[in-house]
């Protein structure tokens, strides 16, 4: 869990605080990427289950499927953004 990974170390010098800040930022971005990857997998699994159960044909689930597709696109975009920021 994220809170277990964050260091609560006093910052003595500017160089140390910059280094520690970078470690914490990388930790946050790695955690975000891990969570976003899992979220995308779960959304895809839900979409697959709904399709396999024939829940795509009727009007009853059209809005839900649309929202799942939107959620997946946003999740993937957030993952790519977190990866881009980590690689800066």
Biopython code that builds the backbone (N, CA, C, O; Angstrom):
import numpy as np
from Bio.PDB.StructureBuilder import StructureBuilder

atoms = [
    (1, "UNK", "N", (0.832, -1.174, 0.000)),
    (1, "UNK", "CA", (0.000, 0.000, 0.000)),
    (1, "UNK", "C", (0.879, 1.241, 0.000)),
    (1, "UNK", "O", (1.982, 1.222, 0.547)),
    (2, "UNK", "N", (0.404, 2.307, -0.603)),
    (2, "UNK", "CA", (1.182, 3.527, -0.758)),
    (2, "UNK", "C", (1.693, 4.050, 0.571)),
    (2, "UNK", "O", (2.873, 4.382, 0.681)),
    (3, "UNK", "N", (0.849, 4.131, 1.575)),
    (3, "UNK", "CA", (1.249, 4.745, 2.834)),
    (3, "UNK", "C", (2.403, 4.001, 3.489)),
    (3, "UNK", "O", (3.156, 4.597, 4.259)),
    (4, "UNK", "N", (2.555, 2.735, 3.205)),
    (4, "UNK", "CA", (3.660, 1.964, 3.767)),
    (4, "UNK", "C", (4.966, 2.278, 3.053)),
    (4, "UNK", "O", (6.036, 2.074, 3.625)),
    (5, "UNK", "N", (4.909, 2.765, 1.827)),
    (5, "UNK", "CA", (6.107, 3.006, 1.033)),
    (5, "UNK", "C", (6.685, 4.405, 1.236)),
    (5, "UNK", "O", (7.867, 4.627, 0.974)),
    (6, "UNK", "N", (5.882, 5.333, 1.691)),
    (6, "UNK", "CA", (6.335, 6.716, 1.825)),
    (6, "UNK", "C", (7.230, 6.838, 3.045)),
    (6, "UNK", "O", (6.913, 6.351, 4.130)),
    (7, "UNK", "N", (8.362, 7.506, 2.833)),
    (7, "UNK", "CA", (9.298, 7.713, 3.935)),
    (7, "UNK", "C", (8.919, 8.976, 4.690)),
    (7, "UNK", "O", (8.532, 9.977, 4.087)),
    (8, "UNK", "N", (9.029, 8.926, 5.985)),
    (8, "UNK", "CA", (8.779, 10.092, 6.819)),
    (8, "UNK", "C", (10.105, 10.509, 7.423)),
    (8, "UNK", "O", (10.295, 10.435, 8.637)),
    (9, "UNK", "N", (11.029, 10.951, 6.566)),
    (9, "UNK", "CA", (12.379, 11.285, 6.973)),
    (9, "UNK", "C", (12.533, 12.792, 7.026)),
    (9, "UNK", "O", (12.088, 13.483, 6.110)),
    (10, "UNK", "N", (13.163, 13.331, 8.090)),
    (10, "UNK", "CA", (13.391, 14.777, 8.120)),
    (10, "UNK", "C", (14.324, 15.200, 6.988)),
    (10, "UNK", "O", (15.220, 14.454, 6.592)),
    (11, "UNK", "N", (14.103, 16.389, 6.483)),
    (11, "UNK", "CA", (14.913, 16.898, 5.381)),
    (11, "UNK", "C", (15.942, 17.864, 5.946)),
    (11, "UNK", "O", (15.589, 18.926, 6.459)),
    (12, "UNK", "N", (17.225, 17.493, 5.852)),
    (12, "UNK", "CA", (18.292, 18.295, 6.454)),
    (12, "UNK", "C", (18.852, 19.350, 5.507)),
    (12, "UNK", "O", (19.075, 20.490, 5.915)),
    (13, "UNK", "N", (19.079, 18.987, 4.264)),
    (13, "UNK", "CA", (19.700, 19.904, 3.328)),
    (13, "UNK", "C", (18.850, 19.997, 2.068)),
    (13, "UNK", "O", (18.036, 19.112, 1.805)),
    (14, "UNK", "N", (19.030, 21.062, 1.284)),
    (14, "UNK", "CA", (18.271, 21.178, 0.032)),
    (14, "UNK", "C", (18.496, 19.984, -0.897)),
    (14, "UNK", "O", (17.557, 19.511, -1.536)),
    (15, "UNK", "N", (19.734, 19.498, -0.974)),
    (15, "UNK", "CA", (20.012, 18.357, -1.848)),
    (15, "UNK", "C", (19.256, 17.123, -1.374)),
    (15, "UNK", "O", (18.703, 16.388, -2.192)),
    (16, "UNK", "N", (19.226, 16.889, -0.084)),
    (16, "UNK", "CA", (18.504, 15.741, 0.440)),
    (16, "UNK", "C", (17.007, 15.882, 0.208)),
    (16, "UNK", "O", (16.344, 14.909, -0.151)),
    (17, "UNK", "N", (16.466, 17.074, 0.408)),
    (17, "UNK", "CA", (15.025, 17.222, 0.227)),
    (17, "UNK", "C", (14.647, 17.031, -1.242)),
    (17, "UNK", "O", (13.581, 16.486, -1.527)),
    (18, "UNK", "N", (15.480, 17.460, -2.168)),
    (18, "UNK", "CA", (15.204, 17.234, -3.588)),
    (18, "UNK", "C", (15.211, 15.744, -3.887)),
    (18, "UNK", "O", (14.312, 15.244, -4.565)),
    (19, "UNK", "N", (16.216, 15.028, -3.390)),
    (19, "UNK", "CA", (16.308, 13.587, -3.637)),
    (19, "UNK", "C", (15.128, 12.848, -3.023)),
    (19, "UNK", "O", (14.523, 11.993, -3.669)),
    (20, "UNK", "N", (14.802, 13.171, -1.785)),
    (20, "UNK", "CA", (13.679, 12.505, -1.141)),
    (20, "UNK", "C", (12.370, 12.833, -1.848)),
    (20, "UNK", "O", (11.500, 11.972, -1.974)),
    (21, "UNK", "N", (12.228, 14.065, -2.306)),
    (21, "UNK", "CA", (11.033, 14.443, -3.041)),
    (21, "UNK", "C", (10.889, 13.646, -4.318)),
    (21, "UNK", "O", (9.780, 13.257, -4.684)),
    (22, "UNK", "N", (11.969, 13.401, -4.988)),
    (22, "UNK", "CA", (11.927, 12.619, -6.217)),
    (22, "UNK", "C", (11.546, 11.176, -5.934)),
    (22, "UNK", "O", (10.779, 10.577, -6.688)),
    (23, "UNK", "N", (12.073, 10.615, -4.855)),
    (23, "UNK", "CA", (11.722, 9.240, -4.495)),
    (23, "UNK", "C", (10.238, 9.151, -4.205)),
    (23, "UNK", "O", (9.569, 8.232, -4.677)),
    (24, "UNK", "N", (9.715, 10.089, -3.439)),
    (24, "UNK", "CA", (8.295, 10.068, -3.111)),
    (24, "UNK", "C", (7.430, 10.247, -4.354)),
    (24, "UNK", "O", (6.402, 9.585, -4.495)),
    (25, "UNK", "N", (7.841, 11.138, -5.255)),
    (25, "UNK", "CA", (7.082, 11.358, -6.483)),
    (25, "UNK", "C", (7.075, 10.097, -7.336)),
    (25, "UNK", "O", (6.032, 9.698, -7.853)),
    (26, "UNK", "N", (8.226, 9.479, -7.482)),
    (26, "UNK", "CA", (8.293, 8.234, -8.253)),
    (26, "UNK", "C", (7.429, 7.153, -7.617)),
    (26, "UNK", "O", (6.770, 6.388, -8.320)),
    (27, "UNK", "N", (7.432, 7.089, -6.300)),
    (27, "UNK", "CA", (6.621, 6.098, -5.595)),
    (27, "UNK", "C", (5.142, 6.328, -5.869)),
    (27, "UNK", "O", (4.391, 5.383, -6.111)),
    (28, "UNK", "N", (4.730, 7.589, -5.830)),
    (28, "UNK", "CA", (3.330, 7.923, -6.095)),
    (28, "UNK", "C", (2.957, 7.542, -7.521)),
    (28, "UNK", "O", (1.901, 6.954, -7.754)),
    (29, "UNK", "N", (3.821, 7.876, -8.475)),
    (29, "UNK", "CA", (3.523, 7.566, -9.872)),
    (29, "UNK", "C", (3.497, 6.065, -10.120)),
    (29, "UNK", "O", (2.650, 5.580, -10.871)),
    (30, "UNK", "N", (4.408, 5.323, -9.503)),
    (30, "UNK", "CA", (4.403, 3.860, -9.645)),
    (30, "UNK", "C", (3.117, 3.265, -9.066)),
    (30, "UNK", "O", (2.511, 2.370, -9.655)),
    (31, "UNK", "N", (2.717, 3.774, -7.914)),
    (31, "UNK", "CA", (1.476, 3.307, -7.281)),
    (31, "UNK", "C", (0.277, 3.630, -8.169)),
    (31, "UNK", "O", (-0.611, 2.797, -8.347)),
    (32, "UNK", "N", (0.255, 4.831, -8.720)),
    (32, "UNK", "CA", (-0.832, 5.223, -9.615)),
    (32, "UNK", "C", (-0.885, 4.305, -10.829)),
    (32, "UNK", "O", (-1.955, 3.843, -11.224)),
    (33, "UNK", "N", (0.280, 4.047, -11.416)),
    (33, "UNK", "CA", (0.319, 3.186, -12.599)),
    (33, "UNK", "C", (-0.171, 1.780, -12.273)),
    (33, "UNK", "O", (-0.910, 1.179, -13.053)),
    (34, "UNK", "N", (0.236, 1.262, -11.133)),
    (34, "UNK", "CA", (-0.196, -0.082, -10.722)),
    (34, "UNK", "C", (-1.719, -0.122, -10.549)),
    (34, "UNK", "O", (-2.379, -1.046, -11.024)),
    (35, "UNK", "N", (-2.270, 0.887, -9.864)),
    (35, "UNK", "CA", (-3.714, 0.933, -9.643)),
    (35, "UNK", "C", (-4.486, 1.127, -10.938)),
    (35, "UNK", "O", (-5.530, 0.508, -11.140)),
    (36, "UNK", "N", (-3.977, 1.981, -11.812)),
    (36, "UNK", "CA", (-4.653, 2.216, -13.085)),
    (36, "UNK", "C", (-4.618, 0.980, -13.974)),
    (36, "UNK", "O", (-5.592, 0.682, -14.666)),
    (37, "UNK", "N", (-3.503, 0.264, -13.957)),
    (37, "UNK", "CA", (-3.415, -0.973, -14.740)),
    (37, "UNK", "C", (-4.453, -1.979, -14.249)),
    (37, "UNK", "O", (-5.138, -2.617, -15.048)),
    (38, "UNK", "N", (-4.560, -2.114, -12.929)),
    (38, "UNK", "CA", (-5.545, -3.043, -12.369)),
    (38, "UNK", "C", (-6.965, -2.602, -12.699)),
    (38, "UNK", "O", (-7.813, -3.431, -13.031)),
    (39, "UNK", "N", (-7.229, -1.300, -12.611)),
    (39, "UNK", "CA", (-8.560, -0.784, -12.924)),
    (39, "UNK", "C", (-8.924, -1.090, -14.379)),
    (39, "UNK", "O", (-10.046, -1.506, -14.668)),
    (40, "UNK", "N", (-7.978, -0.886, -15.284)),
    (40, "UNK", "CA", (-8.228, -1.190, -16.697)),
    (40, "UNK", "C", (-8.539, -2.661, -16.912)),
    (40, "UNK", "O", (-9.427, -3.006, -17.691)),
    (41, "UNK", "N", (-7.813, -3.524, -16.224)),
    (41, "UNK", "CA", (-8.058, -4.958, -16.341)),
    (41, "UNK", "C", (-9.449, -5.319, -15.832)),
    (41, "UNK", "O", (-10.136, -6.147, -16.429)),
    (42, "UNK", "N", (-9.856, -4.710, -14.749)),
    (42, "UNK", "CA", (-11.179, -4.991, -14.184)),
    (42, "UNK", "C", (-12.292, -4.475, -15.097)),
    (42, "UNK", "O", (-13.313, -5.140, -15.272)),
    (43, "UNK", "N", (-12.095, -3.300, -15.673)),
    (43, "UNK", "CA", (-13.103, -2.765, -16.598)),
    (43, "UNK", "C", (-13.222, -3.674, -17.819)),
    (43, "UNK", "O", (-14.328, -3.992, -18.255)),
    (44, "UNK", "N", (-12.075, -4.092, -18.371)),
    (44, "UNK", "CA", (-12.105, -5.006, -19.525)),
    (44, "UNK", "C", (-12.805, -6.313, -19.173)),
    (44, "UNK", "O", (-13.569, -6.846, -19.978)),
    (45, "UNK", "N", (-12.550, -6.831, -17.977)),
    (45, "UNK", "CA", (-13.182, -8.081, -17.542)),
    (45, "UNK", "C", (-14.699, -7.909, -17.447)),
    (45, "UNK", "O", (-15.455, -8.809, -17.815)),
    (46, "UNK", "N", (-15.137, -6.757, -16.956)),
    (46, "UNK", "CA", (-16.574, -6.487, -16.853)),
    (46, "UNK", "C", (-17.196, -6.397, -18.244)),
    (46, "UNK", "O", (-18.272, -6.946, -18.484)),
    (47, "UNK", "N", (-16.526, -5.711, -19.150)),
    (47, "UNK", "CA", (-17.026, -5.621, -20.523)),
    (47, "UNK", "C", (-17.125, -7.004, -21.154)),
    (47, "UNK", "O", (-18.125, -7.332, -21.794)),
    (48, "UNK", "N", (-16.103, -7.797, -20.973)),
    (48, "UNK", "CA", (-16.090, -9.151, -21.544)),
    (48, "UNK", "C", (-17.234, -9.983, -20.968)),
    (48, "UNK", "O", (-17.928, -10.682, -21.707)),
    (49, "UNK", "N", (-17.429, -9.910, -19.662)),
    (49, "UNK", "CA", (-18.499, -10.669, -19.024)),
    (49, "UNK", "C", (-19.861, -10.247, -19.554)),
    (49, "UNK", "O", (-20.707, -11.093, -19.845)),
    (50, "UNK", "N", (-20.072, -8.963, -19.677)),
    (50, "UNK", "CA", (-21.349, -8.475, -20.192)),
    (50, "UNK", "C", (-21.573, -8.937, -21.634)),
    (50, "UNK", "O", (-22.683, -9.319, -22.005)),
    (51, "UNK", "N", (-20.511, -8.898, -22.438)),
    (51, "UNK", "CA", (-20.650, -9.359, -23.829)),
    (51, "UNK", "C", (-20.924, -10.860, -23.888)),
    (51, "UNK", "O", (-21.752, -11.319, -24.674)),
    (52, "UNK", "N", (-20.223, -11.614, -23.052)),
    (52, "UNK", "CA", (-20.404, -13.071, -23.077)),
    (52, "UNK", "C", (-21.790, -13.477, -22.594)),
    (52, "UNK", "O", (-22.278, -14.552, -22.942)),
    (53, "UNK", "N", (-22.425, -12.629, -21.796)),
    (53, "UNK", "CA", (-23.783, -12.903, -21.309)),
    (53, "UNK", "C", (-24.845, -12.279, -22.203)),
    (53, "UNK", "O", (-26.031, -12.305, -21.873)),
    (54, "UNK", "N", (-24.426, -11.723, -23.325)),
    (54, "UNK", "CA", (-25.377, -11.149, -24.269)),
    (54, "UNK", "C", (-26.035, -9.874, -23.784)),
    (54, "UNK", "O", (-27.160, -9.564, -24.178)),
    (55, "UNK", "N", (-25.360, -9.148, -22.950)),
    (55, "UNK", "CA", (-25.941, -7.939, -22.376)),
    (55, "UNK", "C", (-25.641, -6.710, -23.229)),
    (55, "UNK", "O", (-25.816, -5.586, -22.758)),
    (56, "UNK", "N", (-25.200, -6.892, -24.454)),
    (56, "UNK", "CA", (-24.871, -5.762, -25.320)),
    (56, "UNK", "C", (-25.995, -5.438, -26.299)),
    (56, "UNK", "O", (-26.011, -4.360, -26.893)),
    (57, "UNK", "N", (-26.922, -6.354, -26.465)),
    (57, "UNK", "CA", (-27.952, -6.180, -27.484)),
    (57, "UNK", "C", (-29.076, -5.248, -27.056)),
    (57, "UNK", "O", (-29.536, -4.414, -27.836)),
    (58, "UNK", "N", (-29.503, -5.394, -25.839)),
    (58, "UNK", "CA", (-30.665, -4.630, -25.385)),
    (58, "UNK", "C", (-30.336, -3.207, -24.996)),
    (58, "UNK", "O", (-29.178, -2.829, -24.817)),
    (59, "UNK", "N", (-31.396, -2.435, -24.872)),
    (59, "UNK", "CA", (-31.266, -1.032, -24.492)),
    (59, "UNK", "C", (-30.974, -0.882, -23.005)),
    (59, "UNK", "O", (-30.484, 0.161, -22.574)),
    (60, "UNK", "N", (-31.267, -1.907, -22.221)),
    (60, "UNK", "CA", (-31.127, -1.839, -20.764)),
    (60, "UNK", "C", (-29.703, -1.528, -20.310)),
    (60, "UNK", "O", (-29.515, -0.834, -19.310)),
    (61, "UNK", "N", (-28.711, -2.023, -21.016)),
    (61, "UNK", "CA", (-27.327, -1.898, -20.563)),
    (61, "UNK", "C", (-26.470, -1.016, -21.460)),
    (61, "UNK", "O", (-25.256, -0.929, -21.273)),
    (62, "UNK", "N", (-27.095, -0.366, -22.427)),
    (62, "UNK", "CA", (-26.343, 0.466, -23.371)),
    (62, "UNK", "C", (-25.581, 1.582, -22.650)),
    (62, "UNK", "O", (-24.404, 1.810, -22.928)),
    (63, "UNK", "N", (-26.246, 2.269, -21.733)),
    (63, "UNK", "CA", (-25.584, 3.357, -21.006)),
    (63, "UNK", "C", (-24.420, 2.844, -20.172)),
    (63, "UNK", "O", (-23.364, 3.474, -20.118)),
    (64, "UNK", "N", (-24.610, 1.708, -19.528)),
    (64, "UNK", "CA", (-23.538, 1.144, -18.714)),
    (64, "UNK", "C", (-22.337, 0.777, -19.579)),
    (64, "UNK", "O", (-21.200, 1.072, -19.214)),
    (65, "UNK", "N", (-22.575, 0.143, -20.711)),
    (65, "UNK", "CA", (-21.473, -0.225, -21.606)),
    (65, "UNK", "C", (-20.752, 1.015, -22.139)),
    (65, "UNK", "O", (-19.529, 1.019, -22.279)),
    (66, "UNK", "N", (-21.511, 2.053, -22.429)),
    (66, "UNK", "CA", (-20.900, 3.303, -22.886)),
    (66, "UNK", "C", (-20.026, 3.895, -21.792)),
    (66, "UNK", "O", (-18.914, 4.353, -22.052)),
    (67, "UNK", "N", (-20.533, 3.881, -20.577)),
    (67, "UNK", "CA", (-19.758, 4.428, -19.449)),
    (67, "UNK", "C", (-18.521, 3.585, -19.171)),
    (67, "UNK", "O", (-17.471, 4.125, -18.823)),
    (68, "UNK", "N", (-18.632, 2.271, -19.320)),
    (68, "UNK", "CA", (-17.456, 1.413, -19.147)),
    (68, "UNK", "C", (-16.399, 1.715, -20.201)),
    (68, "UNK", "O", (-15.208, 1.771, -19.893)),
    (69, "UNK", "N", (-16.829, 1.909, -21.437)),
    (69, "UNK", "CA", (-15.884, 2.250, -22.503)),
    (69, "UNK", "C", (-15.206, 3.589, -22.227)),
    (69, "UNK", "O", (-14.003, 3.741, -22.439)),
    (70, "UNK", "N", (-15.981, 4.548, -21.758)),
    (70, "UNK", "CA", (-15.427, 5.857, -21.415)),
    (70, "UNK", "C", (-14.459, 5.736, -20.240)),
    (70, "UNK", "O", (-13.380, 6.328, -20.251)),
    (71, "UNK", "N", (-14.849, 4.968, -19.233)),
    (71, "UNK", "CA", (-13.992, 4.774, -18.059)),
    (71, "UNK", "C", (-12.678, 4.115, -18.456)),
    (71, "UNK", "O", (-11.619, 4.484, -17.949)),
    (72, "UNK", "N", (-12.741, 3.146, -19.355)),
    (72, "UNK", "CA", (-11.530, 2.479, -19.810)),
    (72, "UNK", "C", (-10.623, 3.454, -20.556)),
    (72, "UNK", "O", (-9.412, 3.464, -20.340)),
    (73, "UNK", "N", (-11.196, 4.263, -21.422)),
    (73, "UNK", "CA", (-10.396, 5.243, -22.164)),
    (73, "UNK", "C", (-9.739, 6.244, -21.212)),
    (73, "UNK", "O", (-8.570, 6.587, -21.388)),
    (74, "UNK", "N", (-10.466, 6.706, -20.227)),
    (74, "UNK", "CA", (-9.916, 7.655, -19.260)),
    (74, "UNK", "C", (-8.845, 6.995, -18.391)),
    (74, "UNK", "O", (-7.833, 7.618, -18.071)),
    (75, "UNK", "N", (-9.064, 5.754, -18.016)),
    (75, "UNK", "CA", (-8.090, 5.020, -17.212)),
    (75, "UNK", "C", (-6.798, 4.828, -17.988)),
    (75, "UNK", "O", (-5.707, 5.014, -17.448)),
    (76, "UNK", "N", (-6.923, 4.454, -19.256)),
    (76, "UNK", "CA", (-5.738, 4.274, -20.089)),
    (76, "UNK", "C", (-5.002, 5.592, -20.296)),
    (76, "UNK", "O", (-3.771, 5.620, -20.296)),
    (77, "UNK", "N", (-5.740, 6.676, -20.471)),
    (77, "UNK", "CA", (-5.113, 7.987, -20.633)),
    (77, "UNK", "C", (-4.376, 8.400, -19.358)),
    (77, "UNK", "O", (-3.277, 8.950, -19.424)),
    (78, "UNK", "N", (-4.979, 8.136, -18.209)),
    (78, "UNK", "CA", (-4.336, 8.466, -16.933)),
    (78, "UNK", "C", (-3.076, 7.632, -16.732)),
    (78, "UNK", "O", (-2.074, 8.139, -16.228)),
    (79, "UNK", "N", (-3.114, 6.363, -17.118)),
    (79, "UNK", "CA", (-1.938, 5.499, -17.016)),
    (79, "UNK", "C", (-0.796, 6.048, -17.872)),
    (79, "UNK", "O", (0.345, 6.141, -17.419)),
    (80, "UNK", "N", (-1.118, 6.407, -19.109)),
    (80, "UNK", "CA", (-0.094, 6.948, -20.011)),
    (80, "UNK", "C", (0.482, 8.259, -19.483)),
    (80, "UNK", "O", (1.681, 8.508, -19.608)),
    (81, "UNK", "N", (-0.369, 9.095, -18.896)),
    (81, "UNK", "CA", (0.101, 10.360, -18.340)),
    (81, "UNK", "C", (1.018, 10.116, -17.135)),
    (81, "UNK", "O", (2.049, 10.774, -17.000)),
    (82, "UNK", "N", (0.650, 9.183, -16.269)),
    (82, "UNK", "CA", (1.499, 8.859, -15.121)),
    (82, "UNK", "C", (2.851, 8.305, -15.596)),
    (82, "UNK", "O", (3.896, 8.645, -15.041)),
    (83, "UNK", "N", (2.822, 7.468, -16.603)),
    (83, "UNK", "CA", (4.074, 6.920, -17.146)),
    (83, "UNK", "C", (4.930, 8.009, -17.771)),
    (83, "UNK", "O", (6.151, 8.023, -17.612)),
    (84, "UNK", "N", (4.274, 8.927, -18.488)),
    (84, "UNK", "CA", (5.015, 10.027, -19.105)),
    (84, "UNK", "C", (5.694, 10.889, -18.030)),
    (84, "UNK", "O", (6.861, 11.258, -18.164)),
    (85, "UNK", "N", (4.962, 11.198, -16.984)),
    (85, "UNK", "CA", (5.526, 12.029, -15.914)),
    (85, "UNK", "C", (6.637, 11.300, -15.173)),
    (85, "UNK", "O", (7.614, 11.926, -14.763)),
    (86, "UNK", "N", (6.507, 10.000, -14.995)),
    (86, "UNK", "CA", (7.555, 9.225, -14.325)),
    (86, "UNK", "C", (8.842, 9.239, -15.146)),
    (86, "UNK", "O", (9.942, 9.259, -14.594)),
    (87, "UNK", "N", (8.693, 9.228, -16.460)),
    (87, "UNK", "CA", (9.861, 9.154, -17.344)),
    (87, "UNK", "C", (10.493, 10.516, -17.619)),
    (87, "UNK", "O", (11.500, 10.588, -18.324)),
    (88, "UNK", "N", (9.929, 11.592, -17.082)),
    (88, "UNK", "CA", (10.503, 12.930, -17.306)),
    (88, "UNK", "C", (11.831, 13.074, -16.603)),
    (88, "UNK", "O", (12.459, 14.130, -16.680)),
]
sb = StructureBuilder()
sb.init_structure("model")
sb.init_model(0)
sb.init_chain("A")
sb.init_seg("    ")
for serial, (resi, resn, name, xyz) in enumerate(atoms, 1):
    if name == "N":
        sb.init_residue(resn, " ", resi, " ")
    sb.init_atom(name, np.array(xyz, "f"), 0.0, 1.0, " ", f" {name:<3s}", serial, name[0])
structure = sb.get_structure()
